[in-house]
Structure formats: C-alpha cells, structure tokens
Amino acid sequence: MRMVNRERCGECCCLATVHGIVAQHQGWVEVESEVGKGSTFKVFLPATREEKQAEARPPKSAIRGGNETILLVEDEASVRSLLVKQLRRLGYRVLEAEHGPAALKVWREEGGKIDLLFSDMVMPEGLTGLDLAHQMQAEKPNLKVIISSGYNEVQSGQSRADAGAIVYLQKPYLPGVSAKTVRDCLDRE
C-alpha cells in the first residue's frame, strides 16, 4: 500500500481503523517500508480455540426511525453515503458535510432545525468531532451528539464532555447498530 496525502485518498484513516480493530483484539501491526519498493503490513492476532459470537444485529423490527434532522459529518465518502442512505430510509432528514468547516456552514444555515450531530472524531480541515460538538452545543445545549471513530482513544475525550451529553460509537459498526444508536441517542433525556 502506498502512503499518500490523507485528504486525497483516505488511506491513513483506513490504516487507523485497521489499527483500532487489531488493538481491540489484543493484536498489533508491523510495517516494513522501503522507498521505491513499497510497504508490507503484517497483522498479528492472538490465536484462540473458543468461538466468539458475532456482534448481534438488532432485529429489523427493533430498529425504529423518526423524522428528526441529523447533521452527518464524515470525511470518508463511502461511509457517509452508506449512513445517509440508511438514515433516510428510516425517515430521518439527513444533512451531510465532509469536514468540520463544511459542517459549520450547514449549522449556520440550519442550526435551529438540527436535532442530532453524528460526527467522525478525526477529520481533515482542523476541527474534530468534539470541537464541532462543543461549538454547536454552546449555541444549542440540548443538541444530541454521537461521535464515532476507529481510534481506540475516542473515549479519552469523554472527560471534556458533560456526562451523558455525547454518545461514543466505535468504528467499525454494523448498520443496525448505528441506526439503533441514533434512535437511542435521540430518545435520551
């Protein structure tokens, strides 16, 4: 895999996601790279004999939608597109942005109508998901927020947030899990 500017292809974000998944399973990644020859990535995971149950998908009947307005901020176009389609199918009005400054523009135009901010944690253009959440909640304290990341450290920012004000969703997640998280977050007091 060739490393290039993250803003051009998103590979660095994919590597961060891989690292996060491997670390969650008590593994590690070794990288060997030589200029002009390429890179080799070795993924090490612990061996186990026991079968683990796959993350349970909520039954389709258990996934409720709604008519609230969601601002979805995700720099990976494929992830953003998938979430937009899923959430719109459930009846939500979804506004989208590819990074923090674009999200702030949408917020200025639609802020009072937005019920939930669903944002990636780490994005290009200098604003994190937590930065967005804090700016938007300063203007609308009852704004619901979901922050998602492939980095294990995503919850380290939780101490900066008011207890219960922000929900964290670890990437990767199944579509049913993200839809249930959205509904649960919107229904919280």
Accessible surface in RSA format (square Angstrom, percent):
REM  Atomic radii and reference values for relative SASA: ProtOr
REM  Chains: A
REM  Algorithm: Lee & Richards
REM  Probe-radius: 1.40
REM  Slices: 20
REM RES _ NUM      All-atoms   Total-Side   Main-Chain    Non-polar    All polar
REM                ABS   REL    ABS   REL    ABS   REL    ABS   REL    ABS   REL
RES MET A   1   110.29  57.1  65.55  43.4  44.73 106.5  81.20  69.0  29.09  38.5
RES ARG A   2   165.35  69.4 152.90  77.9  12.45  29.6  80.29 109.7  85.06  51.6
RES MET A   3    97.42  50.5  72.87  48.2  24.55  58.5  71.92  61.1  25.50  33.8
RES VAL A   4    25.61  16.9   9.88   8.9  15.73  37.9  20.90  18.2   4.71  12.8
RES ASN A   5    81.75  56.4  64.69  62.5  17.05  41.1  22.61  54.4  59.14  57.2
RES ARG A   6    49.87  20.9  42.07  21.4   7.80  18.6  33.41  45.7  16.46  10.0
RES GLU A   7   115.94  66.6  80.47  60.9  35.47  84.4  27.37  52.9  88.56  72.3
RES ARG A   8   172.44  72.4 135.27  69.0  37.17  88.5  64.26  87.8 108.18  65.6
RES CYS A   9    61.09  46.2  26.27  29.3  34.82  81.8  36.77  93.2  24.32  26.2
RES GLY A  10     9.15  11.3   0.00   N/A   9.15  11.3   7.88  21.6   1.27   2.8
RES GLU A  11    43.15  24.8  42.88  32.4   0.28   0.7  14.04  27.2  29.11  23.8
RES CYS A  12    40.25  30.4  35.25  39.3   5.00  11.8  16.37  41.5  23.89  25.8
RES CYS A  13    12.98   9.8  12.71  14.2   0.27   0.6   0.33   0.8  12.66  13.6
RES CYS A  14    64.13  48.5  59.97  66.9   4.16   9.8  20.14  51.0  43.99  47.4
RES LEU A  15    41.74  23.2  37.80  27.0   3.93   9.9  38.23  26.8   3.51   9.4
RES ALA A  16    12.79  11.8   5.67   8.8   7.11  16.2  12.12  17.1   0.66   1.8
RES THR A  17    31.58  22.5  31.49  31.9   0.10   0.2  22.77  30.6   8.81  13.3
RES VAL A  18    63.98  42.1  63.13  57.2   0.85   2.0  63.98  55.6   0.00   0.0
RES HIS A  19   100.19  54.8  99.86  69.4   0.33   0.8  60.79  62.7  39.40  45.8
RES GLY A  20     0.78   1.0   0.00   N/A   0.78   1.0   0.78   2.1   0.00   0.0
RES ILE A  21    57.30  32.6  56.86  42.4   0.44   1.1  56.89  41.0   0.41   1.1
RES VAL A  22     8.51   5.6   8.43   7.6   0.08   0.2   8.51   7.4   0.00   0.0
RES ALA A  23    32.64  30.0  18.12  28.0  14.52  33.0  19.70  27.7  12.95  34.3
RES GLN A  24    74.43  41.6  51.17  37.4  23.26  55.4  28.84  61.4  45.59  34.6
RES HIS A  25    91.88  50.2  88.37  61.4   3.51   9.0  57.91  59.7  33.98  39.5
RES GLN A  26   136.52  76.3 114.60  83.8  21.91  52.2  62.36 132.7  74.15  56.2
RES GLY A  27    13.93  17.2   0.00   N/A  13.93  17.2   0.01   0.0  13.92  31.2
RES TRP A  28   136.49  54.8 132.37  64.1   4.12   9.7 133.11  71.0   3.38   5.5
RES VAL A  29    41.29  27.2  16.05  14.5  25.24  60.8  16.05  13.9  25.24  68.5
RES GLU A  30    79.07  45.4  74.76  56.6   4.31  10.3  27.64  53.5  51.44  42.0
RES VAL A  31    83.13  54.7  51.34  46.5  31.79  76.6  51.34  44.6  31.79  86.2
RES GLU A  32   100.36  57.6  93.19  70.5   7.17  17.1  43.57  84.3  56.79  46.4
RES SER A  33    84.65  71.5  46.09  61.5  38.56  88.8  25.94  55.2  58.70  82.2
RES GLU A  34   101.63  58.3  95.85  72.5   5.78  13.8  38.22  73.9  63.41  51.8
RES VAL A  35   155.56 102.4 130.02 117.7  25.54  61.6 137.30 119.3  18.26  49.5
RES GLY A  36    84.01 103.6   0.00   N/A  84.01 103.6  42.29 116.1  41.71  93.4
RES LYS A  37   163.65  79.8 123.85  76.0  39.80  94.8  80.48  72.4  83.17  88.6
RES GLY A  38    43.56  53.7   0.00   N/A  43.56  53.7  35.80  98.3   7.76  17.4
RES SER A  39    29.64  25.0   8.93  11.9  20.70  47.7   1.23   2.6  28.40  39.8
RES THR A  40    70.10  49.9  66.33  67.2   3.77   9.0  36.09  48.5  34.01  51.4
RES PHE A  41    62.71  31.4  37.27  23.1  25.44  66.2  37.27  22.6  25.44  72.8
RES LYS A  42    91.62  44.7  87.44  53.7   4.18  10.0  48.44  43.6  43.18  46.0
RES VAL A  43    76.37  50.3  45.78  41.4  30.59  73.7  45.78  39.8  30.59  83.0
RES PHE A  44    73.15  36.6  70.49  43.7   2.66   6.9  73.15  44.4   0.00   0.0
RES LEU A  45   105.61  58.8  75.85  54.3  29.75  74.8  77.19  54.2  28.42  76.5
RES PRO A  46    75.51  55.0  50.91  46.4  24.61  89.4  62.47  51.6  13.05  81.1
RES ALA A  47   107.80  99.1  69.72 107.6  38.08  86.6  78.61 110.7  29.19  77.3
RES THR A  48    91.47  65.1  56.24  57.0  35.23  84.0  55.44  74.5  36.03  54.5
RES ARG A  49   241.49 101.4 206.30 105.2  35.18  83.8  84.66 115.7 156.83  95.0
RES GLU A  50   119.62  68.7 103.04  78.0  16.58  39.5  41.09  79.5  78.52  64.1
RES GLU A  51   173.17  99.4 141.56 107.1  31.61  75.3  57.11 110.5 116.07  94.8
RES LYS A  52   154.65  75.4 122.58  75.2  32.07  76.3  78.96  71.1  75.69  80.6
RES GLN A  53   179.41 100.3 148.96 108.9  30.45  72.5  57.19 121.7 122.22  92.7
RES ALA A  54    92.42  85.0  64.23  99.1  28.18  64.1  75.00 105.6  17.42  46.1
RES GLU A  55   105.49  60.6  78.91  59.7  26.58  63.3  49.99  96.7  55.50  45.3
RES ALA A  56    85.57  78.7  63.56  98.1  22.01  50.1  71.22 100.3  14.35  38.0
RES ARG A  57   150.63  63.2 130.68  66.6  19.94  47.5  42.86  58.6 107.77  65.3
RES PRO A  58    22.24  16.2  10.38   9.5  11.87  43.1  16.18  13.4   6.06  37.7
RES PRO A  59    88.71  64.7  77.11  70.3  11.61  42.2  88.71  73.2   0.00   0.0
RES LYS A  60   184.81  90.2 168.71 103.5  16.10  38.3 116.25 104.6  68.55  73.0
RES SER A  61   110.28  93.2  71.41  95.3  38.87  89.5  60.68 129.2  49.60  69.5
RES ALA A  62    52.17  48.0  27.24  42.0  24.94  56.7  37.18  52.4  14.99  39.7
RES ILE A  63    34.39  19.6  20.63  15.4  13.77  33.2  21.01  15.1  13.38  36.3
RES ARG A  64   135.19  56.8 129.33  65.9   5.86  14.0  63.88  87.3  71.31  43.2
RES GLY A  65    23.52  29.0   0.00   N/A  23.52  29.0   4.85  13.3  18.66  41.8
RES GLY A  66    23.71  29.2   0.00   N/A  23.71  29.2  20.53  56.3   3.18   7.1
RES ASN A  67   130.24  89.8 112.05 108.3  18.19  43.8  32.57  78.4  97.68  94.4
RES GLU A  68    41.19  23.6  37.62  28.5   3.56   8.5  19.28  37.3  21.91  17.9
RES THR A  69    10.82   7.7  10.71  10.9   0.10   0.2   0.00   0.0  10.82  16.3
RES ILE A  70     0.00   0.0   0.00   0.0   0.00   0.0   0.00   0.0   0.00   0.0
RES LEU A  71     0.00   0.0   0.00   0.0   0.00   0.0   0.00   0.0   0.00   0.0
RES LEU A  72     1.01   0.6   1.01   0.7   0.00   0.0   1.01   0.7   0.00   0.0
RES VAL A  73     0.29   0.2   0.00   0.0   0.29   0.7   0.00   0.0   0.29   0.8
RES GLU A  74     4.26   2.4   4.26   3.2   0.00   0.0   0.88   1.7   3.38   2.8
RES ASP A  75    31.06  21.8   9.78   9.7  21.28  50.3   4.27  10.0  26.79  26.7
RES GLU A  76    31.70  18.2  29.94  22.6   1.76   4.2  10.22  19.8  21.48  17.5
RES ALA A  77    63.01  57.9  56.18  86.7   6.82  15.5  56.47  79.5   6.54  17.3
RES SER A  78    85.34  72.1  69.12  92.2  16.22  37.4  55.99 119.2  29.35  41.1
RES VAL A  79    47.88  31.5  46.03  41.7   1.85   4.5  47.87  41.6   0.01   0.0
RES ARG A  80    38.34  16.1  38.34  19.5   0.00   0.0   0.01   0.0  38.33  23.2
RES SER A  81    47.17  39.9  41.72  55.7   5.46  12.6  30.52  65.0  16.66  23.3
RES LEU A  82   100.97  56.2  98.39  70.4   2.57   6.5 100.40  70.5   0.57   1.5
RES LEU A  83     6.28   3.5   6.28   4.5   0.00   0.0   6.28   4.4   0.00   0.0
RES VAL A  84     8.93   5.9   8.93   8.1   0.00   0.0   8.93   7.8   0.00   0.0
RES LYS A  85   125.44  61.2 119.88  73.6   5.56  13.2  73.57  66.2  51.87  55.2
RES GLN A  86    20.67  11.6  19.99  14.6   0.67   1.6  14.63  31.1   6.04   4.6
RES LEU A  87     0.08   0.0   0.08   0.1   0.00   0.0   0.08   0.1   0.00   0.0
RES ARG A  88   122.15  51.3 107.05  54.6  15.10  36.0  43.96  60.1  78.19  47.4
RES ARG A  89   181.44  76.2 145.89  74.4  35.56  84.7  78.79 107.7 102.66  62.2
RES LEU A  90    47.03  26.2  34.41  24.6  12.61  31.7  39.12  27.5   7.91  21.3
RES GLY A  91    46.75  57.7   0.00   N/A  46.75  57.7  31.54  86.6  15.21  34.1
RES TYR A  92     7.12   3.3   0.01   0.0   7.11  18.5   0.06   0.0   7.06   8.7
RES ARG A  93    96.31  40.4  89.12  45.4   7.19  17.1  57.29  78.3  39.02  23.7
RES VAL A  94     4.59   3.0   0.00   0.0   4.59  11.1   0.00   0.0   4.59  12.4
RES LEU A  95    30.59  17.0  27.72  19.8   2.87   7.2  30.59  21.5   0.00   0.0
RES GLU A  96    75.23  43.2  57.01  43.1  18.22  43.4  24.01  46.4  51.21  41.8
RES ALA A  97     2.71   2.5   0.10   0.1   2.61   5.9   2.71   3.8   0.00   0.0
RES GLU A  98    78.21  44.9  77.67  58.8   0.55   1.3  27.80  53.8  50.41  41.2
RES HIS A  99    35.30  19.3  35.30  24.5   0.00   0.0  20.50  21.1  14.79  17.2
RES GLY A 100     0.00   0.0   0.00   N/A   0.00   0.0   0.00   0.0   0.00   0.0
RES PRO A 101    53.68  39.1  46.50  42.4   7.18  26.1  49.15  40.6   4.53  28.1
RES ALA A 102    22.89  21.0  16.08  24.8   6.80  15.5  22.00  31.0   0.88   2.3
RES ALA A 103     0.00   0.0   0.00   0.0   0.00   0.0   0.00   0.0   0.00   0.0
RES LEU A 104    32.90  18.3  32.90  23.5   0.00   0.0  32.90  23.1   0.00   0.0
RES LYS A 105   121.08  59.1 121.03  74.3   0.05   0.1  67.43  60.7  53.65  57.2
RES VAL A 106    25.74  16.9  25.74  23.3   0.00   0.0  25.74  22.4   0.00   0.0
RES TRP A 107    12.06   4.8   9.92   4.8   2.15   5.0   8.47   4.5   3.59   5.8
RES ARG A 108   177.12  74.4 140.45  71.6  36.67  87.3  75.17 102.7 101.95  61.8
RES GLU A 109   116.09  66.7  80.84  61.2  35.25  83.9  43.84  84.8  72.26  59.0
RES GLU A 110    36.31  20.8  33.95  25.7   2.36   5.6   5.51  10.6  30.81  25.2
RES GLY A 111    10.36  12.8   0.00   N/A  10.36  12.8   7.18  19.7   3.18   7.1
RES GLY A 112    72.61  89.5   0.00   N/A  72.61  89.5  38.70 106.2  33.91  75.9
RES LYS A 113   132.62  64.7 120.70  74.1  11.91  28.4  81.02  72.9  51.60  55.0
RES ILE A 114     0.00   0.0   0.00   0.0   0.00   0.0   0.00   0.0   0.00   0.0
RES ASP A 115    51.13  35.8  45.73  45.5   5.40  12.8   8.39  19.7  42.74  42.6
RES LEU A 116     0.00   0.0   0.00   0.0   0.00   0.0   0.00   0.0   0.00   0.0
RES LEU A 117     0.00   0.0   0.00   0.0   0.00   0.0   0.00   0.0   0.00   0.0
RES PHE A 118     3.13   1.6   3.13   1.9   0.00   0.0   3.13   1.9   0.00   0.0
RES SER A 119     0.06   0.0   0.00   0.0   0.06   0.1   0.06   0.1   0.00   0.0
RES ASP A 120     6.39   4.5   4.68   4.7   1.71   4.0   0.18   0.4   6.21   6.2
RES MET A 121    25.37  13.1  25.37  16.8   0.00   0.0  25.37  21.6   0.00   0.0
RES VAL A 122    54.66  36.0  54.05  48.9   0.61   1.5  54.11  47.0   0.55   1.5
RES MET A 123    13.97   7.2   0.00   0.0  13.97  33.3   0.00   0.0  13.97  18.5
RES PRO A 124    22.31  16.3  14.28  13.0   8.03  29.2  22.31  18.4   0.00   0.0
RES GLU A 125    96.78  55.6  65.81  49.8  30.98  73.8  14.82  28.7  81.97  66.9
RES GLY A 126    71.44  88.1   0.00   N/A  71.44  88.1  41.76 114.6  29.68  66.5
RES LEU A 127    33.50  18.7  32.62  23.3   0.88   2.2  33.21  23.3   0.29   0.8
RES THR A 128    48.61  34.6  48.57  49.2   0.04   0.1  47.03  63.2   1.57   2.4
RES GLY A 129     0.00   0.0   0.00   N/A   0.00   0.0   0.00   0.0   0.00   0.0
RES LEU A 130     0.62   0.3   0.62   0.4   0.00   0.0   0.62   0.4   0.00   0.0
RES ASP A 131    43.08  30.2  39.38  39.2   3.70   8.8   9.66  22.7  33.43  33.3
RES LEU A 132     0.00   0.0   0.00   0.0   0.00   0.0   0.00   0.0   0.00   0.0
RES ALA A 133     0.00   0.0   0.00   0.0   0.00   0.0   0.00   0.0   0.00   0.0
RES HIS A 134    60.40  33.0  53.33  37.1   7.07  18.1  48.13  49.6  12.27  14.3
RES GLN A 135    77.39  43.3  69.97  51.1   7.43  17.7  36.93  78.6  40.46  30.7
RES MET A 136     0.46   0.2   0.26   0.2   0.20   0.5   0.46   0.4   0.00   0.0
RES GLN A 137    27.90  15.6  23.74  17.3   4.16   9.9  13.68  29.1  14.22  10.8
RES ALA A 138    85.25  78.4  45.25  69.8  40.00  91.0  57.67  81.2  27.59  73.1
RES GLU A 139   128.56  73.8  93.69  70.9  34.87  83.0  41.76  80.8  86.80  70.9
RES LYS A 140    39.31  19.2  37.90  23.3   1.41   3.4  34.20  30.8   5.11   5.4
RES PRO A 141   111.13  81.0  90.14  82.2  20.99  76.3  91.96  75.9  19.17 119.1
RES ASN A 142   107.83  74.4  92.02  88.9  15.81  38.1  45.34 109.1  62.49  60.4
RES LEU A 143     3.76   2.1   0.00   0.0   3.76   9.5   0.42   0.3   3.34   9.0
RES LYS A 144    46.46  22.7  46.03  28.2   0.43   1.0  41.71  37.5   4.75   5.1
RES VAL A 145     0.10   0.1   0.00   0.0   0.10   0.2   0.00   0.0   0.10   0.3
RES ILE A 146     0.00   0.0   0.00   0.0   0.00   0.0   0.00   0.0   0.00   0.0
RES ILE A 147     0.00   0.0   0.00   0.0   0.00   0.0   0.00   0.0   0.00   0.0
RES SER A 148     1.38   1.2   1.38   1.8   0.00   0.0   1.38   2.9   0.00   0.0
RES SER A 149     1.11   0.9   0.96   1.3   0.15   0.3   0.15   0.3   0.96   1.3
RES GLY A 150     6.38   7.9   0.00   N/A   6.38   7.9   1.28   3.5   5.10  11.4
RES TYR A 151    72.53  33.9  71.18  40.5   1.35   3.5  49.94  37.5  22.59  27.9
RES ASN A 152    61.19  42.2  38.72  37.4  22.48  54.1  21.91  52.7  39.29  38.0
RES GLU A 153   105.65  60.7  97.94  74.1   7.71  18.4  63.14 122.1  42.51  34.7
RES VAL A 154     3.90   2.6   1.77   1.6   2.13   5.1   3.83   3.3   0.07   0.2
RES GLN A 155   104.25  58.3  97.19  71.0   7.06  16.8  23.13  49.2  81.12  61.5
RES SER A 156    84.78  71.6  56.69  75.7  28.10  64.7  50.83 108.2  33.95  47.6
RES GLY A 157     6.38   7.9   0.00   N/A   6.38   7.9   6.37  17.5   0.00   0.0
RES GLN A 158    77.18  43.2  74.52  54.5   2.66   6.3  21.28  45.3  55.90  42.4
RES SER A 159   105.44  89.1  64.36  85.9  41.08  94.6  59.10 125.9  46.34  64.9
RES ARG A 160   142.35  59.8 112.61  57.4  29.75  70.8  59.84  81.8  82.52  50.0
RES ALA A 161    13.59  12.5   1.31   2.0  12.28  27.9   3.52   5.0  10.08  26.7
RES ASP A 162   113.70  79.6 102.67 102.2  11.03  26.1  26.43  62.2  87.26  87.0
RES ALA A 163   107.25  98.6  69.37 107.0  37.88  86.2  77.88 109.7  29.37  77.8
RES GLY A 164    42.35  52.2   0.00   N/A  42.35  52.2  22.03  60.5  20.31  45.5
RES ALA A 165    33.32  30.6  16.83  26.0  16.49  37.5  27.49  38.7   5.84  15.5
RES ILE A 166     6.58   3.7   0.70   0.5   5.89  14.2   0.70   0.5   5.89  16.0
RES VAL A 167    29.29  19.3  25.73  23.3   3.56   8.6  29.29  25.4   0.00   0.0
RES TYR A 168    27.67  12.9   4.43   2.5  23.24  60.5   4.49   3.4  23.18  28.6
RES LEU A 169    15.15   8.4  14.42  10.3   0.73   1.8  15.15  10.6   0.00   0.0
RES GLN A 170    52.70  29.5  43.39  31.7   9.31  22.2  34.06  72.5  18.64  14.1
RES LYS A 171    19.41   9.5  18.48  11.3   0.93   2.2  15.14  13.6   4.26   4.5
RES PRO A 172    79.08  57.6  60.99  55.6  18.08  65.7  65.26  53.9  13.82  85.9
RES TYR A 173    38.93  18.2  15.31   8.7  23.62  61.5  19.02  14.3  19.91  24.5
RES LEU A 174    50.05  27.9  49.85  35.7   0.20   0.5  49.96  35.1   0.09   0.2
RES PRO A 175    53.63  39.1  50.16  45.7   3.47  12.6  53.59  44.2   0.04   0.2
RES GLY A 176     6.71   8.3   0.00   N/A   6.71   8.3   4.51  12.4   2.20   4.9
RES VAL A 177    28.35  18.7  27.00  24.4   1.35   3.2  28.25  24.6   0.09   0.3
RES SER A 178     0.08   0.1   0.08   0.1   0.00   0.0   0.02   0.1   0.06   0.1
RES ALA A 179     0.24   0.2   0.24   0.4   0.00   0.0   0.24   0.3   0.00   0.0
RES LYS A 180    87.54  42.7  86.38  53.0   1.16   2.8  59.62  53.7  27.93  29.7
RES THR A 181    21.38  15.2  18.36  18.6   3.02   7.2  10.58  14.2  10.80  16.3
RES VAL A 182     0.08   0.1   0.08   0.1   0.00   0.0   0.08   0.1   0.00   0.0
RES ARG A 183    20.45   8.6  20.45  10.4   0.00   0.0   7.58  10.4  12.87   7.8
RES ASP A 184    66.29  46.4  62.03  61.7   4.25  10.1  27.20  64.0  39.08  39.0
RES CYS A 185     3.77   2.8   2.98   3.3   0.79   1.8   0.49   1.2   3.28   3.5
RES LEU A 186    22.48  12.5   4.45   3.2  18.03  45.3   4.45   3.1  18.03  48.5
RES ASP A 187    69.33  48.6  44.95  44.7  24.38  57.6  31.06  73.1  38.27  38.2
RES ARG A 188    99.94  42.0  88.11  44.9  11.83  28.2  39.08  53.4  60.86  36.9
RES GLU A 189   210.63 120.9 144.95 109.7  65.68 156.4  93.96 181.7 116.67  95.3
END  Absolute sums over single chains surface
CHAIN  1 A    11138.1       8663.7       2474.5       6127.8       5010.4
END  Absolute sums over all chains
TOTAL         11138.1       8663.7       2474.5       6127.8       5010.4
